[in-house]
Amino acid sequence: MARQHRRGLRIPARVIASALLLLIQFAFLFAVLYNFTIHSAGMLVLSSIVGMVTVIFIINRRGNPDHKMSWIIFILLFPIFGISVYLLWGGNSLMPHFRKKMKVCESHYLPFLEDNKDITDRLRYHDIMHSRQAEYLTNESGYPLYDGTSSEYLPSGERFFERLLAELENAQKYIYIEFFILAEGYMWDEIHKILKRKAEEGVEIKIICDDFGSIKRQSQSFLTKLRRENIEIAVFNPIHPIFNIFMNNRSHRKIVVIDGEVAFTGGVNIGDEYINRERRFGHWMDSGIILYGKAVKSFLCMFCIMWEFVTNKRIDFNSHLGEGFSYDDAFVVPYSDGPLNDKNPAEGIYMQILNSAQRYVYIMTPYLVIDDMMTSALCMAAKSGIEVCIITPHVPDKWYVHNVTQYHYLDLLKSGVKIYEYTPGFIHSKVYLSDDSIATVGSVNMDYRSFVFHFECGVWLSDKKTALDIKHHFREVLAVSKEITLSKWKKRSVFVRIMQALLHIFGPFM
């Protein structure tokens, strides 16, 4: 039976100390710079000049215009302080050592993934629009197109959990796990029982979890106990009490690879709220997908790259490949995205699907913190006669992000986009579906964090069977969701409108 209230979580001393020290550093930096400029006319002029130079630099950089505008406003309001924060948090190009390290890690594994021209030609013959999407993803992410892969759509966290336990039981050689949140509780206990037993049987187990996502949800001895059980665990980007430009970049990915034969991804983390054993924001709706066959190779590659990036330990890729069994004749492109490159396949494939849709695009997303380009693409599709339907949460997990999500409703509704809110609670699914044939499922939210700051992953499918399963689930969710109409939305209070407009300015920081 689900708990109605979230149990108290221990906040580790390291988190409290880091937060306090970071706050002190921010306050000290602000105080020094404020006193330096307020008491010196020369410094005040200099700070304004430096601020303008920085603004010009931001304008001329390649990147999202909305993201640029938020930084420009911040820097013009607080010139020297804003510049300092931008250098620490806003300039991803200022991470050459991380970029170089990631490229080295990728060079050890990506060459094992080879494009197959015959598969590409067959998809082009089958459907030229699908071929264009697959080619775009392959070029941008570096992960190839596969056939011989079957997929199973998992329409809830409960179903994801059930199938995950079953596949873990079947593991013979290795289990690789990567999650943004790895929280102690019932879900983890059931997974841990299997992992512990498998480790005793000699199965290789490696786990990656993000420090920001997991640290408040784990006991102090959590990592130590796992390592004693011969389970390897690595923490992505540990939180430290000193400013660094990489602190804002997290691994938001969800990946499980078993024996090179099975791969999971989607929106589900390891936490009791994801399977509704614990109620936080009403009923939690999530989804995921399982892949069997050739395309699992790419998820193995993603994990190996991240494992080496975090631990500096290399995995023998060839010895971890599956048997290469061929399954259904669907076309599949697993893909990965992150802040250490100048490409953006996660947002790009969403745009590609919108631009090539013939009849409809259905979207489930917990956040709709989007830029003008994405807003225009959604509006243009709707104005072109495409049925564009979006489901967002009715019960938010973050009130300020939800208000930015709702800020975009007006323009979308005016253009004919249909918007629904999932009334039973919070919807965490990240799903795009188009024309009964194309879909993406993964960890990618429709917000700046996923598109710009976070490491993400997903899978693109040209597969009618799986697409129809997703469509069936979408309509079930739609049946318990409330439509947001233009006439009612226009009646929002002036206070709400002003608050949403102000919060929208700082959407790229959320």
Sequence and secondary structure as in RCSB ss.txt:
>XXXX:A:sequence
MARQHRRGLRIPARVIASALLLLIQFAFLFAVLYNFTIHSAGMLVLSSIVGMVTVIFIINRRGNPDHKMSWIIFI
LLFPIFGISVYLLWGGNSLMPHFRKKMKVCESHYLPFLEDNKDITDRLRYHDIMHSRQAEYLTNESGYPLYDGTS
SEYLPSGERFFERLLAELENAQKYIYIEFFILAEGYMWDEIHKILKRKAEEGVEIKIICDDFGSIKRQSQSFLTK
LRRENIEIAVFNPIHPIFNIFMNNRSHRKIVVIDGEVAFTGGVNIGDEYINRERRFGHWMDSGIILYGKAVKSFL
CMFCIMWEFVTNKRIDFNSHLGEGFSYDDAFVVPYSDGPLNDKNPAEGIYMQILNSAQRYVYIMTPYLVIDDMMT
SALCMAAKSGIEVCIITPHVPDKWYVHNVTQYHYLDLLKSGVKIYEYTPGFIHSKVYLSDDSIATVGSVNMDYRS
FVFHFECGVWLSDKKTALDIKHHFREVLAVSKEITLSKWKKRSVFVRIMQALLHIFGPFM
>XXXX:A:secstr
  BSS       HHHHHHHHHHHHHHHHHHHHHHHHHHT HHHHHHHHHHHHHHHHHHHHSSS HHHHHHHHHHH
HHSHHHHHHHIIIII GGG HHHHHHHHHHHHHHGGGS   HHHHHHHHHH HHHHHHHHHHHHHH    EEEEE
EEEE SHHHHHHHHHHHHHT SSEEEEEES B  SHHHHHHHHHHHHHHHTT EEEEEEEHHHHGGGS TTHHHH
HHHTT EEEEES   SS  TTTT  B   EEEETTTEEEEES  BSGGGGTSB SSBEEE  EEEEEETTHHHHH
HHHHHHHHHHH     SGGG        BEEEEEEEE TTSS  HHHHHHHHHHHH SSEEEEE S B   HHHH
HHHHHHHHTT EEEEEEESS SSHHHHHHHHHTHHHHHHTT EEEEETTEEE   EEEETTTEEEEES  BSHII
IIISBEEEEEEE HHHHHHHHHHHHHHHHTEEEE HHHHTT  HHHHHHHHHHHHTGGG 
